[in-house]
């Protein structure tokens, strides 16, 4: 399994499987088992889906050693206080029946739309995560949807820099300035929603030619694009064949001309959001 290395030395698998909300509990559990079976080791469970017990069942059913998995969860926007973070992490650990999380993220930042003290609120939240990191309950800590001003606030005032920033990244939304800032400070970028433009792109002749050239699906090409962009894409599906397909992206790389085409591709339906002055869009 290919990995990337966080600046604290921890290895993170180069692709992740998001465990999404599913009203069919058995299907949700089986999707986790299948993801592990095909090779996924990076499993992301959003606190917002309140599916910790299902994740625990899936992990048990897989029989796979906990220490060989990379488990991630996050803090939702209504939990931004020092004690809320502490309670949230303890609750997640209890539900997952584990002693630690490999990565824990602030899902959304407080920003200027939340008042003049947005920066202090983010720092209070972050300090709780630093303490839990030093206690060993969190082996890596990071953020989601943080713009440069949000990151600067932590980088300049906290003891520990974020190790990960999860962003919406895909053709049409490559967030170049923000990715460059993250690279400068050794912050790994995860890509949520990497398949967003799939239905638009599939109509283009150039894309159909790519699929024939690589003998891959469009989903696989988009995931490979993210990996070639040096981000860690997160996939999700409850369907067996798609789970298998989404993992099968390690045996090819995009040629430069195809990579450049996807990197420069633009469409009015896909634009970078303004996370500086208002709450970011509700993305994973």
C-alpha positions, 0 to 999 in steps of 0.5 A: 500500500502506497503511503505519504508521510506526515511531518511527525513521521506517521505514515498515512495511506495514499488513498482513503475510504469514507464510511458514509451514512447508510440507512441499511446497517448491514450494507454499511457494515459489509461495505467496510469489510469489503473496503478492507478486503480489497486493500483500503487501510485508511478508513474515514468515519465522519462524526456527523454521520454518527456511525461509530458503532457500525464502523466498530462492527465492520472492523470486528467482522473484518478481523483485520488488526487495528494497528494496521488500519488508519482510522480518521474522524472529525469535529463538527462545527457545533463542538468548538470548545476545549471541553467539547473536543475532549468529550467528542474524542472520548465518545468516538473512541468509545464507539469505535472501541479503540484507544486512539485515532490515527487522525482527527480533524476540525471539520469547519473553521470558525471564520469572520462570519462567526464574529471578531473572535473567530481566531481565538475560538479556533485556537481554543479548539486546536489546543484541546487537540494538541493536548490529546495528541500529546496524550497519545489519543490522537496520533495526528491532528489536522483541519478541513476546509481551512483557508490560508488565513485560518491556517496562518492563525494556527501556524503562528500561534500554536505549538503544533502545526496542522498535519493535514488539511482536507479540501475539495479538490478535483479538476476545475477546483485545484486550489493552487495557492492554498495547496502551495501554502500547505506544501510550504508548511509540510501540511498534507492535503486530502481531497474530498469529493474527488469525483464531483465533475464525473458526470460533466467530464464523461461527455467530453471526447477527450475524456473518452479517449483517455479511458480507452488509452488507460483502460480505466473508468473515469472514476479511476482516472479522477482518483489518479489525477488527485494522486498525481497532484500529490493529494490524498483522495477519499472515495466512498461507495456502498457498492462492491464493484465500485469499492474494488474499482476505486482501489485499483488505481496504483498500476498507472499514472497519467501522461503529462498531456492528460494530467495537464488537460485535467489540471487546466480544465474549467467549468462554471459548475465547479468553482473554488469557494470563498472560505475567508469570510463565511462558513465553507460549503458543507462538504466532507 
